Amino acid sequence: MFWFALPFALVSSVAFFTPNVGSLAKVIYAWVTYTAFCVVYSFINVPYSALMSVMSREPGERSSTSFFRMIGAQVAGLIVSSGLMLMVAKCGGGDSQPQQQRGFFVVMTIFAGAAMICFLLTGKLTRERVEPLKNKESNVGKELKDIVGCGAWWLLFFVSFFSIAAFTLRFGVAAYYFKYYADPVAVDKWGPFRGGAISAFFTFGTIATLLGVVAFSFFAKTIDKKKMYYVLIISSGLVSIYFYYIPNKNITTIIATQALFSFLTGPTGAVLFAMYTDISAYMRHRGASASDGLVMSAGSFAQKFGWAIGGSITSILLGLAGYVANQPQTDEVKQIMRFMMSWAPMIACFVGAFFMMLYPLGSARMKTITQELAERGLSQAS
């Protein structure tokens, strides 16, 4: 985190700068800087995530840490979703294109500087209580082989994939759903301002996610993570089905149901990140050599894979149904949108629950593993 805090801040700022060049050059600039941003973000996010594995030997403490991390992430998301454009207008001096370009650059530079300070303080103020083994040489090939050979990691991979896919499917189709399936008069008249339904759908969803993470954080140390996830994801799937039966004029019910779905799915991210720290301890217990950072990065890959596939399915299903942009849609297209808001996320939730049912590392098992590691003197991070 010390090494990449400054590079992360610089590339975050540069990615939102608009050079005075031609259109093609701007596109190339955007490709290059955004790709660089994603790479540097990985360089700093993987050790940040892995830090949870070595801050405590106790699974309950790692769970609590994961929930606090997720609370911060959701608060940041809420600030951006609700106030970004206002900050851009203020910092840019108006709403014209040049002013917005300047505003985005200034705001993102401020965010980047704040992030850099937070990363440096995190590295300075946290303590790694699980020390690495001395004189241990790293062998990435062997570590990857150990991860691939870990059945528990594969089960968690599929749990993460289907969990992410469940709400990616809905988020991906939500804008189309409001534009083509929901009653246009009801959407336009909803709320205190015209056309605010889709914004409310995402904003209240983010607020509900934050509330869900906060609410369940109180039980992070006491409730079995496996059982907590199982109950949350099954409940989310059942709530998702209800979308299929909501009349397209009931905009308030649609928004409220999404908020309930977000309240239930929000804590699952914190639970899964905490479970990946358990995987690290489990692999040490088995004598495997995979590092905490590699385990966490492999887990992050599972989630990114879910985002990619879930987002792609939206375009594929709409295309197969005959979707044509900015045109009245056929009943088949509208039914696909309805299906993707209801039954499709439910199926993903239930499949994720199935793999979690097979996951072997419950609270009792992790307590035994932690005790045996301590007794064997192997509680150091690999």
C-alpha positions, -999 to 999 in steps of 0.1 A, spaced: 0 0 0 29 24 7 44 17 -27 13 22 -48 -7 49 -29 9 77 -49 7 59 -83 -29 51 -76 -37 87 -69 -18 100 -100 -34 75 -124 -69 81 -109 -65 118 -115 -50 115 -150 -78 92 -161 -103 120 -157 -82 147 -175 -95 157 -209 -66 164 -233 -71 190 -260 -67 165 -289 -88 149 -316 -116 125 -310 -96 94 -319 -67 105 -297 -92 111 -268 -106 75 -272 -70 61 -271 -62 82 -241 -93 69 -223 -84 33 -231 -49 36 -219 -55 56 -187 -86 35 -177 -66 3 -182 -37 17 -162 -62 27 -135 -76 -9 -133 -41 -24 -131 -28 0 -104 -61 -4 -85 -54 -42 -84 -19 -36 -72 -32 -17 -42 -65 -35 -36 -51 -70 -33 -27 -62 -4 -55 -41 12 -78 -71 10 -52 -95 22 -45 -73 52 -76 -87 68 -61 -122 68 -31 -111 89 -46 -85 113 -61 -113 135 -60 -150 140 -97 -151 151 -123 -157 123 -148 -135 142 -125 -106 142 -118 -110 105 -155 -110 99 -160 -78 118 -132 -62 99 -147 -72 66 -181 -56 76 -164 -23 86 -146 -23 52 -179 -29 34 -196 -1 54 -169 23 42 -173 12 6 -211 17 6 -208 51 22 -184 61 -5 -208 47 -32 -237 66 -17 -217 99 -17 -208 94 -54 -243 83 -65 -261 111 -48 -237 140 -49 -211 135 -77 -227 157 -104 -234 185 -79 -197 184 -69 -187 184 -106 -209 214 -113 -195 233 -83 -159 225 -90 -162 231 -128 -182 263 -125 -212 252 -145 -229 225 -166 -214 231 -200 -192 204 -215 -158 222 -208 -170 230 -173 -180 194 -167 -147 182 -180 -129 205 -156 -152 196 -128 -147 159 -132 -109 163 -132 -109 185 -100 -133 162 -81 -115 130 -90 -82 146 -81 -96 155 -47 -110 119 -43 -76 105 -54 -57 126 -29 -81 115 -1 -77 79 -11 -39 82 -11 -40 96 25 -63 68 36 -41 41 22 -10 55 38 -28 59 72 -41 23 68 -6 10 63 8 31 91 -19 24 118 -27 -13 113 -6 -41 127 -1 -75 111 -5 -99 141 0 -130 119 37 -129 110 51 -144 78 73 -174 79 110 -165 79 133 -175 51 104 -188 30 108 -185 -7 78 -176 -28 68 -200 -56 39 -185 -75 34 -216 -97 32 -239 -66 9 -215 -48 -15 -213 -78 -15 -251 -80 -24 -253 -43 -53 -229 -48 -66 -248 -78 -64 -280 -58 -84 -265 -29 -120 -277 -31 -132 -252 -6 -118 -223 -27 -136 -236 -58 -169 -238 -39 -164 -202 -27 -155 -192 -63 -189 -204 -75 -207 -189 -45 -191 -155 -53 -198 -158 -90 -235 -165 -87 -239 -140 -59 -225 -112 -80 -244 -124 -111 -277 -123 -92 -277 -85 -87 -256 -78 -118 -285 -92 -139 -310 -68 -123 -287 -38 -124 -279 -45 -160 -315 -45 -171 -329 -19 -147 -326 10 -170 -342 -9 -199 -370 -21 -175 -379 15 -165 -377 28 -200 -396 1 -219 -415 -21 -194 -426 2 -166 -456 25 -174 -441 57 -188 -467 80 -172 -462 64 -138 -424 67 -141 -425 103 -152 -448 114 -124 -432 94 -96 -417 112 -67 -411 149 -59 -394 155 -93 -402 143 -128 -382 114 -142 -366 105 -108 -378 69 -106 -347 52 -120 -324 74 -98 -345 65 -68 -342 28 -77 -304 29 -75 -301 55 -47 -325 38 -23 -309 5 -32 -275 18 -22 -289 32 11 -306 -1 18 -273 -20 11 -255 2 36 -282 -3 62 -280 -40 57 -243 -41 61 -245 -20 93 -274 -41 107 -257 -75 102 -223 -62 113 -235 -65 149 -237 -103 144 -205 -107 125 -186 -122 155 -214 -143 168 -233 -159 139 -218 -186 117 -208 -169 84 -220 -199 63 -254 -198 80 -257 -160 77 -249 -161 40 -273 -190 34 -302 -172 50 -295 -139 33 -291 -153 -2 -322 -176 0 -343 -146 13 -329 -125 -15 -340 -150 -41 -375 -152 -26 -378 -114 -27 -366 -113 -62 -395 -135 -74 -419 -109 -63 -407 -85 -90 -424 -107 -115 -458 -100 -100 -455 -62 -95 -478 -43 -119 -457 -20 -141 -476 11 -127 -466 4 -91 -433 23 -92 -431 28 -54 -435 -10 -49 -407 -17 -74 -384 7 -57 -393 -6 -22 -388 -42 -33 -354 -34 -47 -345 -17 -14 -354 -49 5 -334 -70 -20 -304 -47 -15 -307 -48 22 -305 -86 21 -277 -89 -5 -256 -61 8 -240 -80 37 -232 -110 15 -202 -92 1 -187 -87 35 -194 -123 44 -176 -136 13 -145 -115 18 -143 -127 54 -146 -163 41 -117 -158 18 -96 -150 49 -108 -183 63 -96 -200 31 -61 -187 38 -61 -202 73 -75 -234 60 -48 -237 34 -21 -231 60 -37 -258 81 -34 -282 52 3 -273 47 -4 -256 14 19 -227 4 -6 -202 -11 0 -167 2 -29 -146 16 -25 -121 -12 -28 -147 -39 -59 -162 -22 -76 -128 -20 -67 -119 -56 -81 -152 -68 -113 -145 -49 -114 -110 -64 -111 -126 -98 -142 -147 -91 -162 -116 -83 -150 -97 -114 -159 -128 -135 -194 -126 -121 -197 -90 -130 -184 -96 -166 -207 -126 -173 -237 -111 -156 -234 -79 -176 -229 -98 -208 -260 -120 -203 -281 -88 -202 -271 -79 -238 -273 -115 -250 -308 -121 -238 -322 -88 -250 -306 -94 -284 -320 -129 -287 -355 -115 -278 -352 -89 -306 -344 -58 -287 -340 -26 -308 -328 5 -291 -351 36 -288 -380 17 -304 -413 3 -290 -404 -32 -278 -423 -64 -285 -440 -84 -258 -411 -109 -260 -385 -83 -252 -406 -69 -223 -411 -104 -208 -373 -109 -210 -368 -77 -190 -394 -88 -165 -377 -123 -162 -343 -107 -157 -357 -85 -129 -372 -115 -111 -367 -151 -119 -331 -148 -133 -316 -133 -101 -336 -158 -80 -321 -187 -99 -286 -172 -94 -293 -168 -57 -304 -203 -53 -275 -218 -72 -251 -197 -50 -270 -211 -19 -265 -247 -32 -227 -242 -35 -226 -226 0 -245 -257 13 -215 -278 2 -189 -253 16 -171 -271 44 -157 -242 65 -184 -234 90 -178 -216 124 -171 -248 143 -146 -261 117 -128 -228 116 -126 -227 154 -109 -261 154 -85 -250 126 -75 -219 145 -68 -238 176 -48 -265 158 -28 -238 140 -19 -222 173 -10 -255 189 12 -265 160 28 -230 159 17 -225 123 -5 -195 128 19 -173 108 8 -161 74 23 -182 46 
